[in-house]
Amino acid sequence: MKTVRKAILFLFLLAPGFLIGQVLDKEQLIKDITYLSSPKLEGRATLSEGNRLAQSYIAERFHDLELTSQFQDFIQYFTMKGGRRTQDQQNPANIIGFIPGSETDTLILVMAHYDHLGTKGKDIFLGADDNASGTAALLAFAAHFSQHRPKHSYLFAALDAEELGLLGSKALLADFPFPLDLVKVVVNMDMISRSETNRLYAVGSRHYPQLKKYLLPIKENSSIDLYLGNDGGTGEKDWSNASDHGPFHAKSIPFIYFGVDDHEDYHKPTDSVDRIDPDFYTKATELILQVLLQIERDIL
């Protein structure tokens, strides 16, 4: 009987969507969030030198992972009005990486904004949780799928100028490199590295109930509290348009937004890497990867 149980467990662990032998590189994850929120980048304000250093870092990581792109050197320049791109390096820039699917042209869009608030006087707004955390997770997912080619295509978008009014997201939507009807789900991450309540929110399933089939199996087996909500239900906050998923939601493109509650360091110079919770952060990142793998398995 024990042999049968072991055989069943072994088959379960090998099932698609279960992380075995495919865990994230936690050391690289922490290395990425540490660099992106370091004082050297001076808060990554749009058009600043620190912002350009972040662009270069992300583009180099995409290059090293052998991602391709529909944009030269992975960079999608755009105007401050969020319009179509120009080849002016004085403009904001999204960093776009692509992994083609092995079986379909179906597209999963993974996003996180890398810009933050910059400096004010002697203060540097480091933006570790907001949103070096989401950007480093995006790089981790790009690394995973570069090593384990997905059956569906993935577009990884590190977005600029979110803090100025979701301009990078609006620009990506205006200059999207594929027909929008190929995008089956948008996964956006904005602040995922700390939570006093051990809770990570997954926003969007009230608007798009079909997304629950990707989230509920992960919620049931998670060591952190994956809460489906904050999308305008009765008595809840509404984060349906709170970050870069908003413009895509306006086009009725299904989205899942992962984030945590605002904390005492939100939009303050004290949002530094020493204030994140590495254990929660790695578990949250692994959880989101589990959701992506669930999408891989179940999407039509």
Secondary structure as GFF3:
##gff-version 3
##sequence-region A 1 300
A	DSSP	alpha_helix	2	14	.	.	.	ID=ss1
A	DSSP	alpha_helix	26	36	.	.	.	ID=ss2
A	DSSP	three_ten_helix	39	44	.	.	.	ID=ss3
A	DSSP	alpha_helix	49	64	.	.	.	ID=ss4
A	DSSP	three_ten_helix	72	74	.	.	.	ID=ss5
A	DSSP	beta_strand	75	77	.	.	.	ID=ss6
A	DSSP	beta_strand	93	99	.	.	.	ID=ss7
A	DSSP	beta_strand	107	113	.	.	.	ID=ss8
A	DSSP	beta_strand	118	120	.	.	.	ID=ss9
A	DSSP	beta_strand	123	125	.	.	.	ID=ss10
A	DSSP	pi_helix	128	132	.	.	.	ID=ss11
A	DSSP	alpha_helix	133	147	.	.	.	ID=ss12
A	DSSP	beta_strand	153	159	.	.	.	ID=ss13
A	DSSP	alpha_helix	167	174	.	.	.	ID=ss14
A	DSSP	three_ten_helix	180	182	.	.	.	ID=ss15
A	DSSP	beta_strand	183	189	.	.	.	ID=ss16
A	DSSP	beta_strand	199	203	.	.	.	ID=ss17
A	DSSP	three_ten_helix	209	211	.	.	.	ID=ss18
A	DSSP	alpha_helix	212	220	.	.	.	ID=ss19
A	DSSP	beta_strand	225	228	.	.	.	ID=ss20
A	DSSP	alpha_helix	246	250	.	.	.	ID=ss21
A	DSSP	beta_strand	255	259	.	.	.	ID=ss22
A	DSSP	three_ten_helix	273	275	.	.	.	ID=ss23
A	DSSP	alpha_helix	278	298	.	.	.	ID=ss24
###
